[in-house]
Amino acid sequence: MLSTITRKTDRRRKGRDPINVSLSILCTDQNGRETVMHAQLLDISAFGARLGILQKIPTHSAVTFYEHKLGVGGRGTVRFCRTARKGYEVGLEFPNGTGWSPAVREKADLLKPTATVCRDQPVSPDLPVDPIVPSRG
């Protein structure tokens, strides 16, 4: 007998891309009260996102955010809010889209910090070292 139950991952219109961006969100509950919260954008797709937050948000609440560097965001609805290691994970659905696309994904990859060398790390004697010149000020 074939099952007619569709898995959650099968219901998504587009796959989500992992991302790690801090941002502020505006939440509007069923009573119209607005609250600004700090959140961590954990993943995003063309029509959805997952956030990490410290406070619980009721299902069906409206959430708005806009990430300026990438130009993504919008007004979405909370589909789930579940406890996580450090607070809550919130799944959002954006009926009008988030603005996420393959081109934005490439831009996000370019904005990721590159590996940097810490001045406290030992330096190989074979590598030239730039002297640190104090600034005049």
N, C-alpha and C positions, 0 to 999 in steps of 0.2 A: 504494500500500500504506500503510495507516494504522499509525502507530507505537503500540505499547502501553507505551512508556516514559513514566512520570509524572515531571514535573519536581519538584524539591524544593519550590518555592513552591506547587505544586498539592497537595502532601501535607500542608501545614500546615492545622490545623483552623481557626485564626484568624490574621488579619494581625497583624504586630508593629507596635508604636508606638515611635518613637525616644524615648529618655530619656537623661539624663546624670546619674547618681547614683553617688557613691563609697560603697562598702560593704565589709564584711568577709564572707568566705565560709569555710565549713568544708568541706574536701575529704576524702573517705575513699577510699583506693585499694583495689585488689582484695585486698590483704593486710591490710586493716583499719586501716592507719595513718591517723591524722587530722592534717591540717595546716590552719592558719588562714592565709589570704592576703588581701591587699587587692585589690579589683577595682573596675572601672568598669562599671556597668550601662549598656549601650549601647542595647538595645531589649528590649521585653517584650511578651508576649501572654498570653492566658488559660492556655496550656499550654507556653510556652517563653520563653527569654530568651537574649540574647547578651551576653557579658561580655568586657571587655578586661583581661588580666592580664599579669604579667611572667614567670611561670613556666609551663612546659608542664604540662598535666594529661592523664593517659592517658584515652583513650576508654573509656567504660563506668564511669568513676569516679563515685561519688556526690558531689553538691555540695549544700550546704544554705546558704540565706541568708534573712534577713528584714529588710526595709526598713521601719523603724518609722513614719516620717512618712506613708508611703503605705499601710502595712498589707499589703504584698505580699511573697511569698517562698514558700519550701517546700523540699522535698527533690527534686532532679532528678538526671538522669543526663547525663553528657557524651556528646553525639552526634558532635561534631567539635572538634578543637583545631588551629588552623592559625596559621602565623606571620603576624604583622601588622607594621606599621611600628614600633610600640613594644611589642614582646612577642608576645602571642598573642591570638587571638579564640577564644572558647569558646562553642559552641552547646549549650544545655541543653534537655532535655525534662522536663516536670513532669507525670507521669501523673495526679496528683491536683489539678493546677492551681496557679496562682500567686496567685490572688485578684485578678488584673487584670480590670477591667471598664470599660465606658464611664463609670461614676460615678467610678471611681478615676482614669481619664484626666483628667476634669474637675478633680479635686482636684490632680493633678500640674500641670496648667496654672496653677492658682491659686498653687502653691508656687514657680513659676519666678520668679527675681528680675526686677524691673522695671528699666527703664533708669534709671540714676542720673546725676546731674550731679556731675562732679568739681570740687572747689573750685579746682583749678588752671586750669580752663578759663576763657577770657575770658568775661565777662558782658556782655550787651548793655546799653548805657546806658539803654535804654527800660524794662528790667525792674527792679522793686524788689529790693533785696538785703537779706536778713535779717542783722542783725549777729550775730556770734558772741560769745556772752556766756560768759566763763570761769566754770567751776563753782567753788563754794567747797568746800573739802574738807579 
